[in-house]
């Protein structure tokens, strides 16, 4: 699954366009490397997102094309 789509489906970032912009600006790291929006993520990957001064770090647990708001938290785990 593409990184930008995973960020949207998992609700880590609200909209896919915002996820794309964050990736283009170099604010998203996957396994310690700056990632493009088109990067294929898989379970076990570590995603780091920089929101201004705050950094969110999460591990991908599973992939789904769509999910309900309540189930979105099951797709990743905060580190």
BAVO-526645 format. One record per residue: x, y, z of N, C-alpha, C in turn. Coordinates in steps of 0.05 Angstrom, whole numbers, plus 5000, padded with zeros to 4 digits. Each point is the difference from the previous one (the first is absolute). Example, Ala and Ser with C-alpha at 12.3 -4.5 7.8 and 13.67 -1.06 7.14 Angstrom:
% residues 2
526448865156498250245000501850245000;499350214986501650245001498550225014;
This chain:
% residues 79
501749765000498350245000501850255000;499150204985501550254999500150145028;502250135006500350145025497850215005;499450174979498050215004497349885006;499349784987497449875005499949885028;502249875009500049895027499750225021;501350224996499850225020497150105002;498650014977497250085000498249795013;500249754991498349795010500449955030;502450025009500649965029499350245017;499350224987499350265013502450135014;502449924993502450155010500050284989;499250034974499650264987497249994988;498550225004497250004993499449974970;501550144983499449994971502549904984;499449874978502249894983501750234988;498850224993501550224988501950125021;499250015025501750105021502349805005;499449744998502149795002502050034978;499150054975501750044977501950245005;498950235010501550245005502149955021;499349855021501949945022502349844989;499449804983502149844988501850164982;498850184983501650164982501850195015;499250095024501650195016502149855016;500149744999502049855014499449965030;497550035008499349985028499149725008;500149814982499249725006502449824995;500749845020502249814999498949725003;501049814984499349725003502549855004;500249865023502549865007502450175000;499750265008502350185002500750154974;498649944978500650134975497750184991;500750234988497950184990498549854978;497350015002498449834982498250174982;499749904975498150124981497349885005;497950144991497249925004499549734986;501549934979499549754985501349765012;501650035022501449785012498049785009;500649754995498249785009500749935029;498150035018500449935028499149715004;501149885020499349725007500049985031;498649805010500049965030502849985010;500550145023502750005012501550254994;499250164981501450254994499550205022;502050175005499850215020499750274986;497850145005499450264987500450225021;501550214992500450235017498950254985;498250155013498850234987500750245018;501050224988500750245015497850214996;498650065021497950215000501150245015;501350184986501250235014502249915019;499550055026502049925020499549715011;497649904994499249735010500749794979;501049775010500549774982498449775009;498649874981498349765005501549774988;500349785016501349764990498149775003;499649854979498149785000501049764984;499249765008500749764986497549904985;500449924975497849904984499549715009;497549945008499249735008498649844979;498250144985498649864979499050214979;499349904976499250174978497149944993;498450214995497249974991499450234981;498549954979499350214981498150205012;498149915016498150185014499749905028;499250185018499549935028498250205012;498649915022498350185015501850155020;499050235009501550175018500949855025;498249835011500749865024502249794996;500149884976501949794994502650104989;500250264994502450124988502449975019;499550015026502249985020501349725000;498749804989501149734999502049964978;500250204982501949984977502950075008;500350145022502750085008500250005031;502550035009500550025029502050225004;499350185019501850235007502549895014;502350124994502549925013501050225018;
